[in-house]
Amino acid sequence: MTTDRIVRIVAGFMILLTLALAHFSGQVDMSKLNWLWLTAFIALNLFQSGFTCFCPLDSICAKMGIRRAQ
């Protein structure tokens, strides 16, 4: 496992953790549809891309001709 993958996993987990803590402490109501669900979706994508190496933005950038970092 590379550092890039570990960073994605930890970043996604930390974002999801802070959303959960905010919800269960009563600061945020995640039971209603709001913009924080977009944050949760991004965090889940970060988390899963660390394990699967599939990132939708990577695919979009590749189709636009943008090269990956070496």
C-alpha positions in Angstrom: 0.0 0.0 0.0 1.3 3.4 -1.0 1.2 6.7 1.0 -1.3 8.1 -1.5 -3.7 5.3 -0.7 -3.2 5.6 3.0 -3.8 9.4 2.9 -7.1 8.9 1.0 -8.3 6.3 3.5 -7.4 8.4 6.5 -8.8 11.6 5.0 -12.1 9.9 4.1 -12.4 8.3 7.5 -11.7 11.5 9.4 -14.3 13.4 7.4 -16.9 10.7 8.0 -16.0 10.6 11.7 -16.4 14.3 12.1 -19.8 14.2 10.3 -20.9 11.4 12.6 -19.7 13.2 15.7 -21.4 16.4 14.7 -24.6 14.5 14.1 -24.6 12.5 17.3 -23.7 15.5 19.4 -26.7 17.3 18.1 -24.9 20.0 16.2 -26.0 18.8 12.8 -29.2 16.9 11.7 -28.1 14.4 9.1 -31.6 12.9 8.9 -32.6 15.7 6.6 -31.3 16.2 3.1 -28.7 19.0 3.1 -25.3 19.9 1.7 -23.5 17.8 4.3 -24.6 14.7 2.3 -22.3 15.9 -0.5 -19.5 16.0 2.0 -20.4 12.5 3.1 -20.4 11.3 -0.5 -16.9 12.8 -1.1 -15.6 11.3 2.0 -16.9 7.8 1.0 -15.3 8.2 -2.4 -12.0 9.1 -0.8 -12.2 6.2 1.6 -13.1 3.6 -1.1 -10.6 4.9 -3.6 -7.9 4.2 -1.1 -8.8 0.5 -1.2 -9.9 0.1 -4.8 -7.8 2.7 -6.7 -11.0 3.8 -8.5 -11.7 7.5 -8.3 -14.3 9.1 -10.6 -12.3 12.3 -10.8 -9.2 10.4 -11.9 -11.3 8.9 -14.7 -12.6 12.3 -15.8 -9.2 13.9 -15.7 -7.7 11.1 -17.8 -10.4 11.5 -20.4 -9.5 15.2 -20.5 -5.9 14.4 -21.2 -4.5 15.3 -17.8 -1.6 13.1 -16.8 -1.2 11.5 -13.5 1.6 12.5 -11.1 4.7 10.4 -11.1 
